[in-house]
Amino acid sequence: MGPEEKATTVFNDTFIRPKQFYLSGFSNIPHAKYFYVFLCFVYIMTVIGNGLLLSVIYLVKTLHTPKYMIVFNLALTDLCGSTALIPKLLDTFLFDRRYIVYEACLSYMFFVLFFGGVQSWTLVTMSYDRFIAICFPLRYHSIVTKPAIAAMLLFAWVFVLSVIAFMVGLIDRLSFCRSLVVESFYCDHGPVYRLACNDTSLNYMMIIVGVIIIICVPLLLIALTYVCISIALSRIASGTKRVKALKTCTSHLILVAIFFLPIVSTNIAALTSYIHPNARIINSTLTHTLPALLNPIIYSLQTEEVLNSIRKLCRRNRISNTPTKGELFITAKMRH
């Protein structure tokens, strides 16, 4: 009995809902388990890096600023997104548990897409922060306030939640009477909805809407902010000041490139030519996992402000663990 027969449940003559889907993963690649072991290492380092950054921002009061509210949000979405994807992926392929219950598949799809979308809009909020800091430096603290940034981040969470929930909810109206083998490493939206045998035009339209909202609009807004930043920098007479201002944007531009370039290239390649499922899986996996690993290193853990905060925390812990003279005196008396 093949994967399709094992996974199908027929409700009536016209509507077929599967009990399970079968995640195919790689096909005909020797030693594929080494790739999943590599992902396990990536996940451990992601948890350590983002966990450290979240702890430092939470514990050090000097970092309770609008800028680090955005950084905290990015680290949180990175951590949640990796946790939504990688542990289940490792369980599926390292332990060969490739059947996934229908409801669990939709939940899996929702959380991976949701945290990816929030990450995209968090990068937009970061670009807004840089735009105000360089174009309106004297008004920065009056414009970029905690309530303003909190409102922007809350909007991103609610907006992306609504879009992704509607996109995933549309899967539930489909009838799956063809293959139930999902040619991906997780319950990806495209490979799942294409398995349906009834009208999927609404699902296709939602993919276009999702791409516009999660990729195109954020990229356009980021590009517009950097056009304005470039104009502002061109008006600065001093070359030293220009370089110094540009350096504050470098880390953010690297994050944008790491996050958007693989997604954009994969979608363009999928529209213009055929991509082998194995190549698509590798590209998509690294797109979902590497930004979360690199973000805290590139944007935060290399900045002097965060490094000084980590040193302060280490010193504070060392001092609190060092016994006082009184404690040493009491200990000595007890020994005698």
Secondary structure per residue as TSV (DSSP state, phi and psi in degrees):
chain	resnum	aa	ss	phi	psi
A	1	M	-	360.0	126.7
A	2	G	-	-82.5	176.9
A	3	P	H	-57.7	-37.6
A	4	E	H	-64.7	-45.7
A	5	E	H	-65.3	-38.1
A	6	K	H	-67.3	-31.0
A	7	A	H	-97.0	-8.2
A	8	T	E	-92.9	139.6
A	9	T	E	-128.3	128.1
A	10	V	E	-100.8	121.9
A	11	F	-	-86.4	-42.2
A	12	N	S	-155.4	-168.5
A	13	D	S	-70.3	-22.4
A	14	T	S	-110.4	-23.5
A	15	F	-	-120.3	125.0
A	16	I	E	-122.4	118.5
A	17	R	E	-114.0	128.0
A	18	P	E	-75.5	147.1
A	19	K	S	-71.8	-36.5
A	20	Q	E	-144.9	157.4
A	21	F	E	-109.4	161.7
A	22	Y	E	-117.4	117.7
A	23	L	E	-86.2	117.0
A	24	S	-	-78.0	-36.9
A	25	G	-	65.9	-150.2
A	26	F	-	-70.3	150.4
A	27	S	S	-120.8	127.3
A	28	N	S	56.9	42.1
A	29	I	-	-114.9	116.5
A	30	P	T	-71.0	148.2
A	31	H	T	58.3	34.8
A	32	A	T	-63.9	-23.2
A	33	K	H	-63.8	-26.5
A	34	Y	H	-64.3	-34.0
A	35	F	H	-65.3	-39.6
A	36	Y	H	-70.4	-32.6
A	37	V	H	-65.4	-39.8
A	38	F	H	-60.3	-41.6
A	39	L	H	-64.7	-34.2
A	40	C	H	-62.2	-44.4
A	41	F	H	-62.4	-43.2
A	42	V	H	-58.9	-42.4
A	43	Y	H	-66.0	-42.6
A	44	I	H	-60.4	-45.5
A	45	M	H	-68.0	-34.1
A	46	T	H	-64.2	-44.6
A	47	V	H	-63.7	-43.2
A	48	I	H	-64.8	-49.6
A	49	G	H	-63.4	-50.8
A	50	N	H	-72.2	-34.9
A	51	G	H	-63.7	-41.8
A	52	L	H	-62.8	-45.0
A	53	L	H	-64.1	-43.8
A	54	L	H	-61.3	-42.2
A	55	S	H	-64.7	-44.0
A	56	V	H	-63.6	-46.1
A	57	I	H	-63.7	-37.7
A	58	Y	H	-70.2	-40.0
A	59	L	H	-83.7	-29.9
A	60	V	-	-95.6	113.6
A	61	K	G	-67.3	-27.1
A	62	T	G	-67.3	-17.4
A	63	L	G	-92.7	4.0
A	64	H	-	-82.3	64.9
A	65	T	S	-121.5	163.7
A	66	P	H	-55.6	-40.5
A	67	K	H	-59.1	-45.8
A	68	Y	H	-80.4	-12.5
A	69	M	H	-64.1	-41.5
A	70	I	H	-67.0	-43.8
A	71	V	H	-62.0	-42.0
A	72	F	H	-60.1	-43.6
A	73	N	H	-64.0	-40.6
A	74	L	H	-64.6	-45.1
A	75	A	H	-62.6	-39.1
A	76	L	H	-65.2	-45.2
A	77	T	H	-67.0	-36.6
A	78	D	H	-60.2	-46.8
A	79	L	H	-64.8	-45.9
A	80	C	H	-67.3	-40.6
A	81	G	H	-63.9	-43.7
A	82	S	H	-65.5	-38.9
A	83	T	H	-68.8	-33.5
A	84	A	H	-67.9	-30.8
A	85	L	H	-99.3	-56.3
A	86	I	H	-69.9	-47.7
A	87	P	H	-56.9	-42.1
A	88	K	H	-66.7	-38.8
A	89	L	H	-61.2	-43.9
A	90	L	H	-65.1	-41.4
A	91	D	H	-62.5	-37.9
A	92	T	H	-67.5	-47.9
A	93	F	H	-101.5	-31.7
A	94	L	H	-72.4	-34.4
A	95	F	T	-107.9	10.8
A	96	D	T	53.3	49.2
A	97	R	-	-110.7	72.3
A	98	R	-	-85.7	-13.1
A	99	Y	E	-81.4	133.4
A	100	I	E	-130.5	131.9
A	101	V	E	-60.7	144.1
A	102	Y	H	-51.0	-51.9
A	103	E	H	-63.7	-40.3
A	104	A	H	-65.3	-34.1
A	105	C	H	-63.2	-44.6
A	106	L	H	-67.1	-38.3
A	107	S	H	-64.0	-43.5
A	108	Y	H	-56.7	-49.4
A	109	M	H	-59.0	-46.2
A	110	F	H	-61.0	-51.0
A	111	F	H	-67.5	-38.3
A	112	V	H	-65.2	-46.5
A	113	L	H	-68.4	-38.3
A	114	F	H	-63.2	-50.9
A	115	F	H	-68.7	-30.8
A	116	G	H	-64.2	-41.1
A	117	G	H	-65.6	-41.6
A	118	V	H	-65.4	-38.0
A	119	Q	H	-61.2	-42.1
A	120	S	H	-59.1	-46.9
A	121	W	H	-75.6	-22.2
A	122	T	H	-67.6	-36.6
A	123	L	H	-65.1	-32.7
A	124	V	H	-65.2	-43.6
A	125	T	H	-62.2	-37.7
A	126	M	H	-63.0	-41.1
A	127	S	H	-66.5	-35.1
A	128	Y	H	-62.6	-42.6
A	129	D	H	-59.7	-44.8
A	130	R	H	-66.9	-38.1
A	131	F	H	-60.4	-47.4
A	132	I	H	-67.8	-40.5
A	133	A	H	-62.3	-35.0
A	134	I	H	-94.8	-38.9
A	135	C	H	-84.7	-30.3
A	136	F	S	-132.4	61.0
A	137	P	G	-60.5	-35.7
A	138	L	G	-73.6	-23.6
A	139	R	G	-104.2	6.9
A	140	Y	H	-54.4	-51.1
A	141	H	H	-70.8	-19.8
A	142	S	H	-88.8	-23.7
A	143	I	H	-91.8	-51.7
A	144	V	S	-87.9	85.2
A	145	T	-	-106.7	165.3
A	146	K	H	-59.3	-46.2
A	147	P	H	-61.3	-38.4
A	148	A	H	-65.3	-45.6
A	149	I	H	-67.9	-40.0
A	150	A	H	-60.5	-40.9
A	151	A	H	-65.3	-41.3
A	152	M	H	-65.0	-43.6
A	153	L	H	-67.9	-40.0
A	154	L	H	-63.4	-41.4
A	155	F	H	-59.5	-44.5
A	156	A	H	-59.1	-46.3
A	157	W	H	-62.5	-47.8
A	158	V	H	-69.3	-41.9
A	159	F	H	-63.9	-49.9
A	160	V	H	-65.2	-39.5
A	161	L	H	-56.2	-45.5
A	162	S	H	-64.2	-45.3
A	163	V	H	-65.4	-48.6
A	164	I	H	-69.4	-37.7
A	165	A	H	-61.6	-42.4
A	166	F	H	-66.6	-42.0
A	167	M	H	-61.1	-46.9
A	168	V	H	-71.1	-36.4
A	169	G	H	-61.1	-30.7
A	170	L	G	-68.2	-21.9
A	171	I	G	-62.2	-32.3
A	172	D	G	-67.4	-15.9
A	173	R	G	-91.3	0.3
A	174	L	-	-90.0	151.9
A	175	S	-	-109.2	127.0
A	176	F	-	-106.7	90.5
A	177	C	-	-110.0	5.6
A	178	R	S	-103.0	-149.5
A	179	S	-	-63.7	147.0
A	180	L	-	-112.4	17.6
A	181	V	E	-90.7	113.9
A	182	V	E	-86.7	115.7
A	183	E	-	-83.5	69.5
A	184	S	S	-160.2	178.8
A	185	F	S	-94.9	-9.4
A	186	Y	S	-150.0	-179.1
A	187	C	-	-76.8	70.4
A	188	D	-	-69.4	144.9
A	189	H	H	-61.1	-50.2
A	190	G	H	-60.2	-56.6
A	191	P	H	-58.9	-27.8
A	192	V	H	-77.9	-50.7
A	193	Y	H	-68.6	-26.0
A	194	R	T	-70.6	-13.0
A	195	L	T	-78.7	-13.5
A	196	A	-	-73.1	154.8
A	197	C	S	-111.4	-1.0
A	198	N	S	-101.9	-170.5
A	199	D	-	-64.7	121.5
A	200	T	-	-114.2	16.7
A	201	S	H	-62.2	-37.1
A	202	L	H	-67.0	-37.6
A	203	N	H	-65.1	-40.5
A	204	Y	H	-63.7	-41.5
A	205	M	H	-62.1	-38.4
A	206	M	H	-68.8	-30.9
A	207	I	H	-62.3	-44.6
A	208	I	H	-62.2	-45.3
A	209	V	H	-60.6	-44.0
A	210	G	H	-61.7	-43.4
A	211	V	H	-63.2	-41.5
A	212	I	I	-63.6	-45.8
A	213	I	I	-74.2	-38.3
A	214	I	I	-93.6	-25.0
A	215	I	I	-115.7	-56.9
A	216	C	I	-67.5	-51.9
A	217	V	H	-62.7	-48.8
A	218	P	H	-57.2	-42.7
A	219	L	H	-63.4	-41.0
A	220	L	H	-63.7	-44.5
A	221	L	H	-64.2	-41.8
A	222	I	H	-63.8	-42.9
A	223	A	H	-61.7	-42.1
A	224	L	H	-62.9	-41.9
A	225	T	H	-63.1	-37.8
A	226	Y	H	-77.2	-24.5
A	227	V	H	-64.6	-46.4
A	228	C	H	-63.2	-39.9
A	229	I	H	-64.0	-41.5
A	230	S	H	-62.6	-42.1
A	231	I	H	-63.2	-43.7
A	232	A	H	-63.1	-41.0
A	233	L	H	-67.9	-33.7
A	234	S	H	-66.8	-21.0
A	235	R	T	-87.6	-8.9
A	236	I	-	-79.1	122.4
A	237	A	-	-69.8	-43.4
A	238	S	-	-76.1	125.7
A	239	G	H	-66.7	-34.1
A	240	T	H	-64.4	-44.4
A	241	K	H	-65.0	-35.7
A	242	R	H	-64.6	-45.2
A	243	V	H	-64.4	-41.3
A	244	K	H	-62.5	-42.1
A	245	A	H	-67.3	-38.1
A	246	L	H	-66.7	-35.0
A	247	K	H	-61.4	-31.6
A	248	T	H	-68.9	-17.2
A	249	C	H	-97.5	-16.8
A	250	T	H	-58.6	-47.4
A	251	S	H	-60.8	-41.6
A	252	H	H	-65.6	-40.4
A	253	L	H	-64.2	-36.5
A	254	I	H	-64.6	-42.7
A	255	L	H	-61.3	-43.1
A	256	V	H	-61.5	-44.1
A	257	A	H	-64.1	-45.0
A	258	I	H	-62.2	-37.9
A	259	F	H	-79.6	-47.3
A	260	F	H	-88.5	-35.6
A	261	L	H	-57.8	-48.2
A	262	P	H	-63.3	-38.9
A	263	I	H	-65.2	-47.2
A	264	V	H	-64.5	-45.1
A	265	S	H	-63.3	-39.6
A	266	T	H	-64.7	-44.3
A	267	N	H	-67.8	-39.0
A	268	I	H	-65.2	-43.7
A	269	A	H	-63.6	-38.8
A	270	A	H	-66.0	-33.9
A	271	L	H	-79.0	-31.1
A	272	T	H	-99.8	-21.1
A	273	S	S	-154.5	178.4
A	274	Y	-	-87.5	131.7
A	275	I	-	-111.7	128.5
A	276	H	-	-63.5	137.5
A	277	P	H	-51.1	-37.1
A	278	N	H	-64.0	-43.4
A	279	A	H	-65.2	-39.4
A	280	R	H	-65.0	-40.0
A	281	I	H	-65.0	-46.5
A	282	I	H	-62.0	-47.0
A	283	N	H	-62.2	-46.5
A	284	S	H	-65.4	-40.1
A	285	T	H	-62.2	-47.9
A	286	L	H	-67.6	-33.3
A	287	T	H	-63.5	-37.9
A	288	H	H	-81.1	-21.6
A	289	T	H	-111.0	-40.1
A	290	L	H	-67.6	-40.7
A	291	P	H	-56.6	-40.2
A	292	A	H	-64.3	-31.8
A	293	L	H	-74.2	-41.8
A	294	L	H	-86.2	-26.4
A	295	N	H	-53.6	-51.2
A	296	P	I	-65.4	-30.4
A	297	I	I	-72.3	-47.2
A	298	I	I	-73.0	-48.1
A	299	Y	I	-89.3	-30.6
A	300	S	I	-119.9	-51.7
A	301	L	T	-71.9	-8.3
A	302	Q	T	-98.4	-9.0
A	303	T	S	-80.1	144.3
A	304	E	H	-61.7	-36.6
A	305	E	H	-62.2	-45.4
A	306	V	H	-70.6	-42.0
A	307	L	H	-61.7	-41.5
A	308	N	H	-63.4	-37.6
A	309	S	H	-65.5	-38.9
A	310	I	H	-65.5	-41.3
A	311	R	H	-63.0	-40.5
A	312	K	H	-61.5	-43.0
A	313	L	H	-63.6	-41.2
A	314	C	H	-64.2	-42.3
A	315	R	H	-64.5	-41.5
A	316	R	H	-62.7	-41.8
A	317	N	H	-66.5	-37.4
A	318	R	H	-66.0	-43.1
A	319	I	H	-65.1	-42.2
A	320	S	H	-67.2	-27.6
A	321	N	H	-87.3	-13.1
A	322	T	S	-81.7	125.8
A	323	P	-	-68.9	142.1
A	324	T	-	-75.6	170.8
A	325	K	H	-62.4	-38.4
A	326	G	H	-63.1	-42.0
A	327	E	H	-65.1	-40.2
A	328	L	H	-64.6	-39.7
A	329	F	H	-64.0	-45.0
A	330	I	H	-63.6	-42.5
A	331	T	H	-62.3	-42.0
A	332	A	H	-64.3	-41.2
A	333	K	H	-65.0	-39.4
A	334	M	H	-65.2	-35.0
A	335	R	H	-67.5	-37.8
A	336	H	-	-74.7	360.0
